[in-house]
Amino acid sequence: MAAFGLLFLASGGSALAQKTSDLSGLWQTETAGSTVRIVRCGNGYCGTIAATAGPGVDAKNPDPALRTRKIVGVQIMQAGTPSGAGFEGSLYNPNDGKTYAGSVAPKGPDTIEVAGCVLSVLCKRQTWRRIR
């Protein structure tokens, strides 16, 4: 599922964020469990699940009415605040139904680091690869 791959890590300094390469595109999560389409939105980027392995339903959503919805097409990332070489924001993790603070930062032309944080100190990171 998309879960862990949808977490972010904060980056510092806003001048570099203005000069980052375009993060728009289709990205494969580190575990290859999901594909996320990232597009420009506002001053940053938003990400929507484009494909996922497994049942692909939002079974852990805190809203019982949404627990049977398909997660393909669900926006799980909103990183609209430039910060350092990347962008800060929030993301939704369908594996646990929670929303986390975090960021996304380019690490190369076809690689980004995505991480999610709890209390700004407990962070998990993943490297995603551009598919196209």
SERORO-80650 format. One record per atom (N, C-alpha, C, O): residue number from 1; residue in three letters; x, y, z. Coordinates in steps of 0.05 Angstrom, whole numbers, always signed. Example, Ala and Ser with C-alpha at 12.3 -4.5 7.8 and 13.67 -1.06 7.14 Angstrom:
BEGIN
SITE   resi   resn       c1       c2       c3
SITE      1    ALA     +264     -114     +156
SITE      1    ALA     +246      -90     +156
SITE      1    ALA     +264      -66     +156
SITE      1    ALA     +285      -66     +169
SITE      2    SER     +257      -45     +142
SITE      2    SER     +273      -21     +143
SITE      2    SER     +258       +1     +157
SITE      2    SER     +268      +23     +161
***
This chain:
BEGIN
SITE   resi   resn       c1       c2       c3
SITE      1    MET      +16      -24       +0
SITE      1    MET       +0       +0       +0
SITE      1    MET      +17      +25       +0
SITE      1    MET      +42      +24       +2
SITE      2    ALA       +4      +47       -2
SITE      2    ALA      +18      +73       -4
SITE      2    ALA      +31      +82      +21
SITE      2    ALA      +50      +98      +21
SITE      3    ALA      +21      +73      +44
SITE      3    ALA      +27      +83      +70
SITE      3    ALA      +55      +95      +75
SITE      3    ALA      +58     +119      +73
SITE      4    PHE      +74      +79      +82
SITE      4    PHE     +100      +89      +91
SITE      4    PHE     +112     +107      +70
SITE      4    PHE     +124     +127      +77
SITE      5    GLY     +109     +101      +45
SITE      5    GLY     +120     +116      +24
SITE      5    GLY     +109     +144      +22
SITE      5    GLY     +120     +160       +7
SITE      6    LEU      +89     +151      +37
SITE      6    LEU      +77     +177      +35
SITE      6    LEU      +85     +195      +58
SITE      6    LEU      +71     +215      +62
SITE      7    LEU     +106     +189      +72
SITE      7    LEU     +115     +205      +94
SITE      7    LEU     +137     +224      +86
SITE      7    LEU     +152     +218      +67
SITE      8    PHE     +140     +246     +100
SITE      8    PHE     +160     +266      +93
SITE      8    PHE     +179     +273     +115
SITE      8    PHE     +175     +267     +138
SITE      9    LEU     +201     +287     +108
SITE      9    LEU     +221     +297     +127
SITE      9    LEU     +226     +326     +122
SITE      9    LEU     +229     +334      +98
SITE     10    ALA     +226     +343     +142
SITE     10    ALA     +230     +372     +139
SITE     10    ALA     +258     +378     +128
SITE     10    ALA     +277     +364     +134
SITE     11    SER     +259     +399     +112
SITE     11    SER     +285     +410     +101
SITE     11    SER     +287     +439     +110
SITE     11    SER     +267     +451     +117
SITE     12    GLY     +311     +451     +109
SITE     12    GLY     +314     +478     +117
SITE     12    GLY     +323     +497      +96
SITE     12    GLY     +336     +489      +77
SITE     13    GLY     +316     +524      +98
SITE     13    GLY     +324     +546      +81
SITE     13    GLY     +308     +549      +56
SITE     13    GLY     +308     +530      +40
SITE     14    SER     +294     +572      +51
SITE     14    SER     +275     +575      +29
SITE     14    SER     +287     +584       +3
SITE     14    SER     +274     +580      -18
SITE     15    ALA     +311     +596       +2
SITE     15    ALA     +322     +606      -23
SITE     15    ALA     +327     +583      -43
SITE     15    ALA     +322     +586      -66
SITE     16    LEU     +336     +560      -33
SITE     16    LEU     +342     +538      -51
SITE     16    LEU     +316     +525      -62
SITE     16    LEU     +316     +514      -84
SITE     17    ALA     +294     +527      -47
SITE     17    ALA     +269     +515      -56
SITE     17    ALA     +260     +528      -82
SITE     17    ALA     +247     +514      -98
SITE     18    GLN     +266     +553      -85
SITE     18    GLN     +258     +567     -110
SITE     18    GLN     +273     +556     -134
SITE     18    GLN     +264     +559     -157
SITE     19    LYS     +296     +544     -130
SITE     19    LYS     +314     +535     -152
SITE     19    LYS     +313     +505     -156
SITE     19    LYS     +328     +495     -173
SITE     20    THR     +296     +491     -142
SITE     20    THR     +295     +462     -145
SITE     20    THR     +285     +454     -173
SITE     20    THR     +270     +469     -186
SITE     21    SER     +292     +430     -181
SITE     21    SER     +282     +420     -206
SITE     21    SER     +252     +414     -202
SITE     21    SER     +242     +412     -180
SITE     22    ASP     +238     +412     -224
SITE     22    ASP     +209     +407     -223
SITE     22    ASP     +205     +378     -213
SITE     22    ASP     +215     +359     -224
SITE     23    LEU     +189     +376     -192
SITE     23    LEU     +184     +350     -180
SITE     23    LEU     +159     +336     -192
SITE     23    LEU     +152     +314     -184
SITE     24    SER     +146     +350     -211
SITE     24    SER     +122     +339     -223
SITE     24    SER     +129     +313     -238
SITE     24    SER     +150     +311     -251
SITE     25    GLY     +111     +294     -236
SITE     25    GLY     +116     +269     -250
SITE     25    GLY     +104     +245     -236
SITE     25    GLY      +90     +248     -216
SITE     26    LEU     +110     +222     -245
SITE     26    LEU     +100     +197     -234
SITE     26    LEU     +124     +185     -219
SITE     26    LEU     +145     +181     -230
SITE     27    TRP     +119     +178     -193
SITE     27    TRP     +141     +169     -175
SITE     27    TRP     +134     +142     -163
SITE     27    TRP     +111     +137     -155
SITE     28    GLN     +153     +124     -163
SITE     28    GLN     +150      +97     -150
SITE     28    GLN     +161      +99     -122
SITE     28    GLN     +183     +109     -117
SITE     29    THR     +145      +90     -103
SITE     29    THR     +153      +90      -75
SITE     29    THR     +176      +70      -71
SITE     29    THR     +180      +52      -88
SITE     30    GLU     +191      +73      -49
SITE     30    GLU     +214      +57      -44
SITE     30    GLU     +208      +27      -43
SITE     30    GLU     +224      +11      -53
SITE     31    THR     +185      +20      -32
SITE     31    THR     +178       -8      -30
SITE     31    THR     +164      -18      -55
SITE     31    THR     +157      -42      -57
SITE     32    ALA     +160       +0      -75
SITE     32    ALA     +147       -7     -100
SITE     32    ALA     +118      -15      -95
SITE     32    ALA     +105      -28     -112
SITE     33    GLY     +107       -8      -72
SITE     33    GLY      +79      -14      -66
SITE     33    GLY      +59       +5      -78
SITE     33    GLY      +35       -1      -81
SITE     34    SER      +68      +29      -85
SITE     34    SER      +50      +49      -96
SITE     34    SER      +64      +67     -116
SITE     34    SER      +89      +69     -116
SITE     35    THR      +48      +79     -133
SITE     35    THR      +58      +99     -152
SITE     35    THR      +42     +125     -145
SITE     35    THR      +18     +124     -142
SITE     36    VAL      +57     +147     -143
SITE     36    VAL      +45     +173     -135
SITE     36    VAL      +50     +193     -158
SITE     36    VAL      +72     +196     -167
SITE     37    ARG      +28     +206     -166
SITE     37    ARG      +30     +228     -186
SITE     37    ARG      +33     +254     -171
SITE     37    ARG      +15     +262     -156
SITE     38    ILE      +56     +268     -175
SITE     38    ILE      +61     +293     -162
SITE     38    ILE      +57     +315     -183
SITE     38    ILE      +68     +314     -205
SITE     39    VAL      +43     +336     -175
SITE     39    VAL      +37     +359     -193
SITE     39    VAL      +41     +385     -177
SITE     39    VAL      +40     +385     -153
SITE     40    ARG      +46     +406     -192
SITE     40    ARG      +48     +433     -179
SITE     40    ARG      +21     +440     -168
SITE     40    ARG       +0     +435     -181
SITE     41    CYS      +20     +452     -144
SITE     41    CYS       -4     +463     -134
SITE     41    CYS       +3     +485     -115
SITE     41    CYS      +19     +481      -96
SITE     42    GLY       -7     +509     -119
SITE     42    GLY       +1     +532     -103
SITE     42    GLY      +30     +537     -106
SITE     42    GLY      +41     +537     -128
SITE     43    ASN      +44     +542      -84
SITE     43    ASN      +72     +547      -83
SITE     43    ASN      +89     +522      -82
SITE     43    ASN     +114     +523      -81
SITE     44    GLY      +76     +499      -82
SITE     44    GLY      +91     +474      -79
SITE     44    GLY      +80     +452      -96
SITE     44    GLY      +75     +455     -120
SITE     45    TYR      +76     +429      -83
SITE     45    TYR      +68     +404      -97
SITE     45    TYR      +46     +389      -82
SITE     45    TYR      +45     +390      -57
SITE     46    CYS      +30     +375      -97
SITE     46    CYS      +10     +357      -86
SITE     46    CYS      +14     +329      -98
SITE     46    CYS      +24     +327     -121
SITE     47    GLY       +8     +308      -84
SITE     47    GLY      +11     +281      -94
SITE     47    GLY      -14     +265      -90
SITE     47    GLY      -27     +266      -70
SITE     48    THR      -20     +250     -111
SITE     48    THR      -44     +233     -112
SITE     48    THR      -36     +205     -118
SITE     48    THR      -19     +200     -136
SITE     49    ILE      -48     +186     -105
SITE     49    ILE      -41     +158     -111
SITE     49    ILE      -51     +151     -139
SITE     49    ILE      -75     +154     -145
SITE     50    ALA      -33     +141     -156
SITE     50    ALA      -39     +134     -183
SITE     50    ALA      -43     +104     -187
SITE     50    ALA      -58      +95     -204
SITE     51    ALA      -30      +88     -170
SITE     51    ALA      -32      +59     -171
SITE     51    ALA      -22      +48     -144
SITE     51    ALA       -5      +60     -131
SITE     52    THR      -32      +25     -137
SITE     52    THR      -23      +12     -112
SITE     52    THR      -27      -18     -114
SITE     52    THR      -43      -28     -129
SITE     53    ALA      -10      -32      -99
SITE     53    ALA      -12      -61      -97
SITE     53    ALA      -33      -68      -76
SITE     53    ALA      -39      -51      -59
SITE     54    GLY      -42      -92      -76
SITE     54    GLY      -61     -101      -55
SITE     54    GLY      -89      -91      -60
SITE     54    GLY      -96      -84      -83
SITE     55    PRO     -106      -92      -40
SITE     55    PRO     -135      -86      -43
SITE     55    PRO     -140      -57      -51
SITE     55    PRO     -160      -52      -64
SITE     56    GLY     -123      -39      -42
SITE     56    GLY     -126      -11      -51
SITE     56    GLY     -150       +3      -40
SITE     56    GLY     -160      +21      -53
SITE     57    VAL     -159       -4      -16
SITE     57    VAL     -181      +11       -4
SITE     57    VAL     -171      +25      +21
SITE     57    VAL     -151      +18      +33
SITE     58    ASP     -185      +46      +29
SITE     58    ASP     -177      +64      +51
SITE     58    ASP     -189      +53      +77
SITE     58    ASP     -202      +68      +92
SITE     59    ALA     -183      +28      +83
SITE     59    ALA     -196      +14     +106
SITE     59    ALA     -189      +26     +133
SITE     59    ALA     -205      +22     +152
SITE     60    LYS     -168      +41     +136
SITE     60    LYS     -160      +52     +162
SITE     60    LYS     -168      +81     +165
SITE     60    LYS     -161      +94     +185
SITE     61    ASN     -183      +92     +146
SITE     61    ASN     -192     +120     +148
SITE     61    ASN     -208     +125     +173
SITE     61    ASN     -224     +108     +181
SITE     62    PRO     -202     +147     +187
SITE     62    PRO     -217     +153     +212
SITE     62    PRO     -247     +158     +207
SITE     62    PRO     -263     +155     +226
SITE     63    ASP     -254     +164     +183
SITE     63    ASP     -282     +169     +176
SITE     63    ASP     -294     +142     +166
SITE     63    ASP     -286     +134     +144
SITE     64    PRO     -311     +129     +181
SITE     64    PRO     -322     +103     +172
SITE     64    PRO     -335     +103     +145
SITE     64    PRO     -335      +83     +131
SITE     65    ALA     -345     +126     +136
SITE     65    ALA     -358     +128     +110
SITE     65    ALA     -337     +126      +87
SITE     65    ALA     -345     +120      +64
SITE     66    LEU     -312     +131      +93
SITE     66    LEU     -291     +130      +72
SITE     66    LEU     -275     +104      +72
SITE     66    LEU     -257     +101      +56
SITE     67    ARG     -281      +86      +90
SITE     67    ARG     -265      +61      +92
SITE     67    ARG     -267      +42      +69
SITE     67    ARG     -251      +23      +67
SITE     68    THR     -286      +45      +52
SITE     68    THR     -289      +27      +29
SITE     68    THR     -281      +41       +3
SITE     68    THR     -282      +29      -18
SITE     69    ARG     -273      +66       +4
SITE     69    ARG     -265      +80      -20
SITE     69    ARG     -239      +70      -31
SITE     69    ARG     -221      +61      -15
SITE     70    LYS     -235      +70      -57
SITE     70    LYS     -210      +63      -69
SITE     70    LYS     -190      +85      -64
SITE     70    LYS     -197     +109      -65
SITE     71    ILE     -165      +78      -58
SITE     71    ILE     -145      +98      -52
SITE     71    ILE     -132     +110      -78
SITE     71    ILE     -120     +131      -77
SITE     72    VAL     -135      +96     -100
SITE     72    VAL     -125     +107     -125
SITE     72    VAL     -142     +132     -131
SITE     72    VAL     -167     +131     -131
SITE     73    GLY     -129     +155     -135
SITE     73    GLY     -142     +180     -139
SITE     73    GLY     -144     +197     -114
SITE     73    GLY     -153     +220     -116
SITE     74    VAL     -137     +187      -91
SITE     74    VAL     -138     +202      -66
SITE     74    VAL     -112     +219      -63
SITE     74    VAL      -90     +209      -66
SITE     75    GLN     -116     +245      -58
SITE     75    GLN      -93     +262      -53
SITE     75    GLN      -82     +256      -26
SITE     75    GLN      -96     +258       -6
SITE     76    ILE      -57     +249      -25
SITE     76    ILE      -44     +241       +0
SITE     76    ILE      -22     +260       +8
SITE     76    ILE      -11     +258      +31
SITE     77    MET      -14     +278      -10
SITE     77    MET       +8     +296       -4
SITE     77    MET       +0     +325      -11
SITE     77    MET      -10     +330      -33
SITE     78    GLN       +6     +343       +7
SITE     78    GLN       +4     +371       +2
SITE     78    GLN      +28     +385      +14
SITE     78    GLN      +29     +389      +39
SITE     79    ALA      +48     +391       -2
SITE     79    ALA      +73     +403       +7
SITE     79    ALA      +75     +430       -6
SITE     79    ALA      +89     +433      -27
SITE     80    GLY      +63     +450       +5
SITE     80    GLY      +61     +477       -8
SITE     80    GLY      +78     +498       +4
SITE     80    GLY      +77     +521       -6
SITE     81    THR      +95     +492      +23
SITE     81    THR     +112     +512      +35
SITE     81    THR     +141     +507      +28
SITE     81    THR     +153     +488      +37
SITE     82    PRO     +153     +525      +11
SITE     82    PRO     +182     +521       +5
SITE     82    PRO     +199     +521      +30
SITE     82    PRO     +194     +538      +48
SITE     83    SER     +218     +503      +31
SITE     83    SER     +236     +501      +54
SITE     83    SER     +261     +488      +46
SITE     83    SER     +261     +464      +38
SITE     84    GLY     +283     +502      +48
SITE     84    GLY     +309     +490      +39
SITE     84    GLY     +308     +483      +10
SITE     84    GLY     +300     +499       -7
SITE     85    ALA     +317     +459       +4
SITE     85    ALA     +317     +450      -24
SITE     85    ALA     +291     +436      -31
SITE     85    ALA     +288     +426      -53
SITE     86    GLY     +272     +436      -12
SITE     86    GLY     +247     +422      -17
SITE     86    GLY     +222     +438       -8
SITE     86    GLY     +222     +462       -9
SITE     87    PHE     +202     +423       +0
SITE     87    PHE     +177     +434       +8
SITE     87    PHE     +166     +420      +32
SITE     87    PHE     +168     +395      +34
SITE     88    GLU     +154     +435      +50
SITE     88    GLU     +141     +423      +74
SITE     88    GLU     +111     +423      +70
SITE     88    GLU     +100     +438      +55
SITE     89    GLY      +98     +406      +85
SITE     89    GLY      +69     +404      +84
SITE     89    GLY      +58     +381     +101
SITE     89    GLY      +68     +377     +123
SITE     90    SER      +39     +368      +90
SITE     90    SER      +27     +345     +104
SITE     90    SER      +21     +323      +85
SITE     90    SER      +21     +327      +60
SITE     91    LEU      +16     +299      +96
SITE     91    LEU       +9     +277      +79
SITE     91    LEU       -9     +258      +95
SITE     91    LEU       -8     +256     +119
SITE     92    TYR      -25     +244      +80
SITE     92    TYR      -43     +224      +91
SITE     92    TYR      -32     +197      +86
SITE     92    TYR      -24     +191      +63
SITE     93    ASN      -31     +180     +106
SITE     93    ASN      -21     +153     +104
SITE     93    ASN      -44     +133     +106
SITE     93    ASN      -55     +129     +127
SITE     94    PRO      -52     +121      +83
SITE     94    PRO      -75     +103      +84
SITE     94    PRO      -70      +77     +100
SITE     94    PRO      -89      +63     +107
SITE     95    ASN      -44      +71     +105
SITE     95    ASN      -39      +47     +121
SITE     95    ASN      -47      +49     +150
SITE     95    ASN      -53      +29     +163
SITE     96    ASP      -48      +74     +160
SITE     96    ASP      -57      +77     +188
SITE     96    ASP      -79      +98     +191
SITE     96    ASP      -89     +102     +213
SITE     97    GLY      -87     +111     +169
SITE     97    GLY     -109     +130     +169
SITE     97    GLY     -101     +156     +182
SITE     97    GLY     -119     +172     +190
SITE     98    LYS      -76     +162     +185
SITE     98    LYS      -67     +187     +199
SITE     98    LYS      -54     +206     +179
SITE     98    LYS      -44     +198     +158
SITE     99    THR      -54     +232     +187
SITE     99    THR      -41     +253     +171
SITE     99    THR      -17     +262     +187
SITE     99    THR      -18     +267     +211
SITE    100    TYR       +5     +265     +172
SITE    100    TYR      +31     +272     +185
SITE    100    TYR      +42     +298     +173
SITE    100    TYR      +36     +305     +151
SITE    101    ALA      +59     +311     +189
SITE    101    ALA      +75     +334     +179
SITE    101    ALA     +100     +323     +166
SITE    101    ALA     +110     +302     +173
SITE    102    GLY     +110     +338     +146
SITE    102    GLY     +135     +329     +134
SITE    102    GLY     +143     +346     +110
SITE    102    GLY     +134     +369     +107
SITE    103    SER     +159     +334      +93
SITE    103    SER     +169     +349      +69
SITE    103    SER     +179     +330      +48
SITE    103    SER     +181     +305      +52
SITE    104    VAL     +184     +341      +25
SITE    104    VAL     +196     +327       +2
SITE    104    VAL     +219     +343       -8
SITE    104    VAL     +217     +368       -9
SITE    105    ALA     +241     +330      -16
SITE    105    ALA     +264     +344      -26
SITE    105    ALA     +277     +328      -49
SITE    105    ALA     +280     +304      -47
SITE    106    PRO     +285     +342      -70
SITE    106    PRO     +299     +328      -92
SITE    106    PRO     +327     +319      -83
SITE    106    PRO     +341     +334      -68
SITE    107    LYS     +335     +295      -92
SITE    107    LYS     +362     +285      -86
SITE    107    LYS     +378     +281     -111
SITE    107    LYS     +402     +274     -110
SITE    108    GLY     +365     +284     -134
SITE    108    GLY     +377     +281     -160
SITE    108    GLY     +355     +286     -180
SITE    108    GLY     +333     +291     -173
SITE    109    PRO     +361     +284     -206
SITE    109    PRO     +341     +290     -226
SITE    109    PRO     +317     +271     -226
SITE    109    PRO     +295     +279     -234
SITE    110    ASP     +322     +246     -217
SITE    110    ASP     +300     +226     -217
SITE    110    ASP     +297     +213     -190
SITE    110    ASP     +288     +190     -188
SITE    111    THR     +305     +227     -168
SITE    111    THR     +303     +216     -141
SITE    111    THR     +294     +238     -122
SITE    111    THR     +304     +261     -123
SITE    112    ILE     +276     +231     -105
SITE    112    ILE     +267     +250      -84
SITE    112    ILE     +268     +235      -57
SITE    112    ILE     +265     +210      -56
SITE    113    GLU     +271     +250      -35
SITE    113    GLU     +269     +239       -9
SITE    113    GLU     +243     +248       +3
SITE    113    GLU     +237     +272       +4
SITE    114    VAL     +228     +229      +12
SITE    114    VAL     +201     +234      +24
SITE    114    VAL     +202     +222      +52
SITE    114    VAL     +211     +200      +56
SITE    115    ALA     +193     +238      +72
SITE    115    ALA     +193     +228      +99
SITE    115    ALA     +170     +240     +115
SITE    115    ALA     +161     +262     +109
SITE    116    GLY     +161     +226     +135
SITE    116    GLY     +139     +235     +152
SITE    116    GLY     +149     +236     +180
SITE    116    GLY     +165     +220     +189
SITE    117    CYS     +138     +256     +195
SITE    117    CYS     +148     +261     +222
SITE    117    CYS     +125     +262     +242
SITE    117    CYS     +103     +272     +236
SITE    118    VAL     +130     +252     +265
SITE    118    VAL     +113     +254     +288
SITE    118    VAL     +128     +271     +308
SITE    118    VAL     +150     +265     +315
SITE    119    LEU     +116     +292     +318
SITE    119    LEU     +128     +311     +337
SITE    119    LEU     +154     +322     +327
SITE    119    LEU     +172     +330     +343
SITE    120    SER     +158     +324     +301
SITE    120    SER     +181     +335     +288
SITE    120    SER     +208     +322     +295
SITE    120    SER     +229     +331     +286
SITE    121    VAL     +208     +300     +309
SITE    121    VAL     +233     +287     +316
SITE    121    VAL     +233     +258     +308
SITE    121    VAL     +254     +247     +303
SITE    122    LEU     +210     +245     +307
SITE    122    LEU     +209     +217     +298
SITE    122    LEU     +201     +216     +269
SITE    122    LEU     +177     +219     +262
SITE    123    CYS     +220     +213     +252
SITE    123    CYS     +216     +214     +223
SITE    123    CYS     +224     +188     +210
SITE    123    CYS     +243     +175     +218
SITE    124    LYS     +209     +181     +189
SITE    124    LYS     +216     +158     +172
SITE    124    LYS     +219     +169     +144
SITE    124    LYS     +204     +185     +135
SITE    125    ARG     +240     +159     +130
SITE    125    ARG     +247     +169     +104
SITE    125    ARG     +245     +147      +83
SITE    125    ARG     +249     +123      +89
SITE    126    GLN     +239     +155      +59
SITE    126    GLN     +240     +137      +36
SITE    126    GLN     +252     +153      +12
SITE    126    GLN     +249     +177      +10
SITE    127    THR     +264     +138       -6
SITE    127    THR     +274     +149      -31
SITE    127    THR     +255     +139      -52
SITE    127    THR     +251     +115      -56
SITE    128    TRP     +244     +158      -67
SITE    128    TRP     +226     +151      -89
SITE    128    TRP     +241     +156     -115
SITE    128    TRP     +257     +174     -117
SITE    129    ARG     +234     +140     -136
SITE    129    ARG     +247     +142     -162
SITE    129    ARG     +226     +150     -182
SITE    129    ARG     +203     +141     -182
SITE    130    ARG     +234     +169     -200
SITE    130    ARG     +216     +179     -221
SITE    130    ARG     +212     +157     -242
SITE    130    ARG     +231     +144     -251
SITE    131    ILE     +187     +152     -248
SITE    131    ILE     +180     +134     -270
SITE    131    ILE     +179     +149     -296
SITE    131    ILE     +189     +140     -316
SITE    132    ARG     +165     +172     -295
SITE    132    ARG     +164     +190     -317
SITE    132    ARG     +154     +217     -309
SITE    132    ARG     +152     +235     -325
***
